[in-house]
């Protein structure tokens, strides 16, 4: 009998190992049998159809993964929609009744998501260590961020902006190697949408590269929120890999969470957001209702006069988007937004070979009101406001393979490096123009714009535009006036 005991223990161990490594990982198990359909939106009113699809969402039946416009003369759209097996027939019939064509692009979503599983089962990192060979858990990210001031004393500051509904910290990392307290600020956030794991990875990659690039941090102060939505991010690791929102309470007993990127108080509740709590683009009960939203707002407004650029990192699609998102018009500084955006896109192509489309959010994709980039430009008066949608274009989607983390992060780094150099150059020109300003009453002196932009330079940076159409730099009163018209001389 004693001789049989080791064999029994070995059998039990083998059975446990087999079960652990063959049963679906819990965040993916929900999606067994779910199909992903690519629907062509060409029924004559694609924007209304997109809104209908979002309002139909139910986390247990149907989820809109992405919508985009077809870049051709038709102005039609494509929607990628995940459908539960017990709803597939009803949904397919509904599409057929509206004459909409679709293709099943993923037969079983759980199988697609399973590529995450091997590295999710791996042992934790040593405290404070970062890796880009796999995605990091929130606990690993938190530990890494908390160790940065110790590893780089004097170069980096870490502060807690706020706590989430589930009492997790929202951290801000500030990097600046210069001595000036008036340096321009570039503000970057990652992890706003929980399932977009490439975003926090790219934000941490940016932090690491900035700490090794004193030339980029001497004249520009970088403020980075690596994970704006910690609760949602953790939820995608433990419960539902495709979760998008935060974990805030709603007026529904069945559906939880608010889309942070529909919760900002600028054209809140308009097209491209939903009043339905079960929708992945649920706008919240009131504008700026969420702790994550308020943490970002407060952090930006704290240094409002110095923030020259804002970038929100997302995935996926390979886009560099700028306002407006709430409707298909562009702000009065759209020429600069377009030119700088194209500069970032070209930097990405040179670095990694990938092509990123550049344009306003509502024109390239679909309307999205209450978004952070619109708020940054429209309320905080940040002249260069972007959403950077990382790779890829849909083959991997939200489930980016680990071997693509570094290439994706390198693309974000290339874009941010270009943006940082642009901001530093424009700030230097502004200072030079100010120091060369003539004495009061002197006639026939060149204007600030002329000094900053030689003949033949068509671009008029908004750094010098007064934010309200006035010549010269901002006045002290700009902190409080901030009328919407400052950036709303829109161009169709």
WOTAQUI-V783741 format. One record per helix or strand of 3 or more residues. SS is the DSSP state (helix for helix, strand for strand). FROM is the first residue (numbers start at 1). TO is the last residue. Records with the same first field share a line. If there is no record, write none. Layout:
# WOTAQUI-V783741
SS = FROM-TO ; FROM-TO
This chain:
# WOTAQUI-V783741
helix = 2-22 ; 26-29 ; 46-56 ; 88-97 ; 109-120 ; 138-151 ; 197-211 ; 214-218 ; 230-238 ; 260-262 ; 291-302 ; 304-306 ; 334-352 ; 361-364 ; 372-378 ; 402-435 ; 448-452 ; 462-464 ; 478-481 ; 484-486
strand = 35-41 ; 62-69 ; 77-83 ; 102-106 ; 156-163 ; 169-175 ; 184-189 ; 220-225 ; 307-315 ; 319-322 ; 357-360 ; 384-390
